[in-house]
Amino acid sequence: MEETIAVRGLVVDRGGRRVLHGIDAGVPRGSVTGLLGPSGSGKTTLMRAIVGVQVITAGTVTVLGAPAGSAQLRHRVGYLTQAPSVYADLTVRENVRYFAALQGRGRAEADQAVRDVGLASAAGQLVATLSGGQRSRASLACALVGEPELIVLDEPTVGQDPVLRADLWAQFHALAATGTTLLVSSHVMDEAARCDRLLLIREGRLIADDTPAAIRAAAGVDDLDEAFLRLIRAGEAGGGGPDGGGGGA
C-alpha cells in the first residue's frame, strides 16, 4: 500500500498540555480517508501537522515523500480549514479565479471548480452575501482548483443540506478515482460509512485505523457508531485512557 501521508510517533503539546499522544497512522494514495472523532479530540491539530502549520513536539509527518510543510509541497497539497478562507469583498467567481491564477490555472478551470461545488448560480455574488454553507463551498472550490495531489478537508460538509452533502461525497470519490488522496474530518459518525478508510481519534489518541468493514468486524457490530463506542470502552478497560491533558482542537 503506497502511502500519501505517513505519521510516526506524532506528539503535539499546546498551551502546556499534550494534545496528540504518539499518533501512528498512514493514508493510502488515491483514497478517501475519514478522520473521525468528537469535537476536541485532536482532529484539527493532526490535520495542521499534516499540512505543516503545526509545531510538533516529537515524531515525524511525511507527505508525498517529503517532510510536512516543505516548500516543494505548496502546490501539491490543498487545505480547507473550518473557517472559510475567501475574500468577502470579491465574488465567488473572482475568488476562485484568483486562487486558480496562483496555481497556474485558467478561468475555465476556476469556473469548473465553482460548478463542481454547486455554486454556479451564485458565482456572481459577493462572498459577504453568502450563507455560511455557501462560503464553505466557495473555500472548497478554491482548494480544489489547483488539482492538488492531496486534499485535506476539515469538516467540509458542516452546514450543508443532505442532498449537497451526498453530492460532495460523490465528488470526493470521483477525485480519488483519478488518484487524488483526500483526508476528510468529521464529528458526524454517519459520514464514516462513506469513507474507504477510517482514522478514529479520541482525546488525542488513535483508537482505530482500518476500513469501515474491518472496524465493524473488530467490534462485532454492524453500526459504526456502536463500533466506535465499543472500541472506546475496550481501550478504557485495557488502561488505554488519557494520561493527563485531554484532547485538543
C-alpha positions as CSV (number, residue, x, y, z in Angstrom):
1,M,0.0,0.0,0.0
2,E,1.5,3.3,-1.1
3,E,1.0,6.0,1.5
4,T,0.5,9.6,0.7
5,I,0.7,10.5,4.4
6,A,2.9,8.7,6.9
7,V,2.6,9.8,10.6
8,R,5.0,8.2,13.0
9,G,5.1,8.8,16.8
10,L,3.5,12.2,16.5
11,V,3.3,14.2,19.7
12,V,1.9,17.7,20.0
13,D,1.8,19.9,23.1
14,R,-0.2,23.1,23.1
15,G,-0.7,25.5,25.9
16,G,1.2,23.4,28.4
17,R,-0.8,20.2,27.7
18,R,-0.5,17.2,25.5
19,V,-2.9,17.3,22.6
20,L,-1.7,14.3,20.5
21,H,-0.2,11.3,22.2
22,G,2.2,9.4,19.9
23,I,0.0,9.0,16.8
24,D,1.0,6.4,14.2
25,A,-1.1,6.4,11.0
26,G,-1.0,6.2,7.3
27,V,-3.2,7.4,4.5
28,P,-3.2,5.4,1.3
29,R,-2.8,7.1,-2.1
30,G,-6.0,7.5,-4.1
31,S,-8.3,7.0,-1.2
32,V,-11.0,8.9,0.8
33,T,-9.8,8.6,4.4
34,G,-12.1,9.8,7.1
35,L,-10.7,11.4,10.3
36,L,-13.5,10.8,12.8
37,G,-13.9,11.8,16.4
38,P,-15.8,14.0,18.8
39,S,-15.2,17.8,18.9
40,G,-12.0,18.4,20.8
41,S,-10.4,15.1,20.1
42,G,-7.4,16.5,18.2
43,K,-8.6,16.2,14.6
44,T,-7.7,19.7,13.6
45,T,-4.3,19.6,15.3
46,L,-3.5,16.4,13.4
47,M,-4.5,18.0,10.1
48,R,-2.5,21.1,10.9
49,A,0.5,18.9,11.5
50,I,-0.1,17.1,8.1
51,V,-0.2,20.4,6.2
52,G,2.9,21.6,8.0
53,V,1.5,24.6,10.0
54,Q,1.6,22.9,13.4
55,V,4.7,22.9,15.6
56,I,5.2,19.3,16.8
57,T,6.9,18.1,20.0
58,A,8.1,14.7,18.7
59,G,7.7,12.3,15.8
60,T,7.6,12.8,12.0
61,V,5.0,13.6,9.4
62,T,5.8,12.7,5.8
63,V,3.6,13.9,2.9
64,L,4.1,12.7,-0.7
65,G,7.6,11.6,0.3
66,A,8.7,14.9,1.8
67,P,8.5,16.4,5.4
68,A,5.2,18.1,6.0
69,G,5.3,21.8,5.3
70,S,8.2,21.5,2.8
71,A,8.3,24.2,0.1
72,Q,8.0,21.5,-2.6
73,L,4.5,20.6,-1.3
74,R,3.0,24.0,-1.6
75,H,1.3,23.4,-4.9
76,R,0.7,19.7,-4.3
77,V,-1.4,19.9,-1.1
78,G,-4.8,21.6,-0.8
79,Y,-6.2,22.5,2.7
80,L,-9.7,23.6,3.6
81,T,-9.9,24.9,7.1
82,Q,-13.1,25.1,9.2
83,A,-13.2,28.9,8.8
84,P,-13.9,29.9,5.2
85,S,-10.7,31.3,3.7
86,V,-12.1,33.5,0.9
87,Y,-12.3,37.3,0.4
88,A,-15.6,38.7,1.4
89,D,-15.4,41.7,-0.9
90,L,-14.9,39.6,-4.0
91,T,-17.5,37.4,-5.8
92,V,-17.3,33.6,-5.7
93,R,-16.0,33.6,-9.3
94,E,-13.4,36.3,-8.6
95,N,-12.1,34.4,-5.6
96,V,-11.8,31.1,-7.4
97,R,-10.2,32.7,-10.4
98,Y,-7.7,34.4,-8.2
99,F,-6.7,31.2,-6.5
100,A,-6.6,29.5,-9.8
101,A,-4.1,32.1,-11.1
102,L,-1.9,31.5,-8.1
103,Q,-1.8,27.8,-9.1
104,G,-1.1,28.5,-12.8
105,R,-4.7,27.6,-13.8
106,G,-7.0,29.4,-16.1
107,R,-10.5,30.8,-15.9
108,A,-12.0,27.6,-17.4
109,E,-10.6,25.5,-14.5
110,A,-11.9,28.1,-12.0
111,D,-15.4,28.2,-13.4
112,Q,-15.5,24.3,-13.4
113,A,-14.5,24.3,-9.8
114,V,-17.4,26.6,-9.0
115,R,-19.8,24.3,-10.8
116,D,-18.3,21.3,-9.0
117,V,-19.2,22.6,-5.6
118,G,-22.8,23.6,-6.6
119,L,-22.3,27.4,-6.7
120,A,-22.8,28.1,-10.4
121,S,-26.0,30.1,-9.7
122,A,-24.1,32.2,-7.0
123,A,-20.9,32.7,-9.0
124,G,-21.5,36.4,-9.4
125,Q,-22.5,37.0,-5.8
126,L,-20.2,38.7,-3.3
127,V,-18.9,36.2,-0.7
128,A,-20.1,38.6,2.0
129,T,-23.7,37.9,0.9
130,L,-23.5,34.2,1.0
131,S,-24.7,31.8,3.7
132,G,-22.2,30.0,5.9
133,G,-22.6,26.8,4.0
134,Q,-22.1,28.6,0.7
135,R,-19.0,30.3,2.0
136,S,-17.6,26.9,2.9
137,R,-18.3,25.7,-0.6
138,A,-16.6,28.7,-2.1
139,S,-13.5,27.9,0.0
140,L,-13.7,24.3,-1.1
141,A,-13.7,25.4,-4.8
142,C,-10.5,27.4,-4.1
143,A,-8.9,24.4,-2.5
144,L,-9.8,22.1,-5.5
145,V,-9.0,24.4,-8.4
146,G,-5.2,23.7,-8.3
147,E,-5.9,20.0,-8.7
148,P,-3.6,19.1,-5.7
149,E,-2.4,15.5,-5.2
150,L,-3.5,15.6,-1.5
151,I,-6.6,17.5,-0.3
152,V,-7.1,17.9,3.5
153,L,-10.6,19.0,4.4
154,D,-11.6,20.0,7.9
155,E,-15.3,19.3,8.3
156,P,-16.3,20.3,4.7
157,T,-19.9,19.2,5.0
158,V,-20.9,21.1,8.1
159,G,-23.9,23.3,7.4
160,Q,-24.7,21.6,4.1
161,D,-28.1,20.1,3.3
162,P,-28.3,16.3,2.8
163,V,-28.5,16.4,-1.0
164,L,-25.4,18.6,-1.3
165,R,-23.6,16.5,1.3
166,A,-24.2,13.5,-0.9
167,D,-23.1,15.4,-4.0
168,L,-19.9,16.5,-2.3
169,W,-19.0,12.9,-1.2
170,A,-19.6,11.7,-4.7
171,Q,-17.2,14.3,-5.9
172,F,-14.6,13.3,-3.3
173,H,-14.8,9.7,-4.5
174,A,-14.6,10.8,-8.2
175,L,-11.4,12.7,-7.3
176,A,-10.0,9.6,-5.5
177,A,-10.7,7.5,-8.6
178,T,-8.3,9.7,-10.5
179,G,-5.5,9.2,-7.9
180,T,-6.1,12.2,-5.7
181,T,-5.8,11.4,-1.9
182,L,-8.4,13.0,0.4
183,L,-8.3,13.3,4.2
184,V,-11.7,14.4,5.4
185,S,-12.5,15.1,9.0
186,S,-15.9,14.9,10.6
187,H,-17.5,14.5,14.0
188,V,-20.6,13.0,12.4
189,M,-20.4,9.3,12.5
190,D,-22.9,8.7,9.7
191,E,-20.3,10.0,7.3
192,A,-17.9,7.3,8.3
193,A,-19.5,4.7,6.0
194,R,-18.8,7.0,3.0
195,C,-15.0,6.6,3.5
196,D,-12.6,4.0,2.1
197,R,-10.7,4.0,5.3
198,L,-11.1,5.5,8.8
199,L,-8.9,7.0,11.4
200,L,-10.8,7.2,14.7
201,I,-9.4,9.5,17.2
202,R,-10.4,10.3,20.8
203,E,-8.6,12.5,23.4
204,G,-5.6,12.7,21.2
205,R,-5.1,9.0,20.7
206,L,-5.8,6.9,17.6
207,I,-8.1,4.1,18.5
208,A,-8.7,2.6,15.1
209,D,-7.0,2.8,11.6
210,D,-8.8,0.5,9.2
211,T,-11.6,0.1,6.7
212,P,-15.2,0.6,7.9
213,A,-15.9,-3.1,7.3
214,A,-12.9,-4.2,9.4
215,I,-13.8,-1.8,12.2
216,R,-17.3,-3.2,12.3
217,A,-15.9,-6.7,12.3
218,A,-13.4,-6.0,15.1
219,A,-16.2,-4.5,17.3
220,G,-18.7,-7.3,16.4
221,V,-21.5,-4.9,15.3
222,D,-22.8,-3.5,12.0
223,D,-23.4,0.0,13.2
224,L,-20.2,2.2,13.0
225,D,-21.4,4.5,15.8
226,E,-21.8,1.5,18.1
227,A,-18.4,0.1,16.9
228,F,-16.7,3.4,17.9
229,L,-18.3,3.2,21.4
230,R,-17.1,-0.4,21.8
231,L,-13.6,0.5,20.8
232,I,-13.5,3.3,23.3
233,R,-14.8,1.2,26.1
234,A,-12.3,-1.6,25.2
235,G,-9.5,0.9,25.3
236,E,-10.6,2.3,28.7
237,A,-11.0,-1.2,30.1
238,G,-7.4,-2.0,28.9
239,G,-6.0,1.0,30.6
240,G,-5.7,3.0,27.3
241,G,-7.3,6.1,28.7
242,P,-5.7,9.5,28.7
243,D,-2.6,10.1,30.7
244,G,-3.4,13.7,31.5
245,G,-4.1,16.7,29.4
246,G,-7.1,15.5,27.4
247,G,-7.8,16.3,23.8
248,G,-7.4,19.4,21.6
249,A,-8.9,21.3,18.8
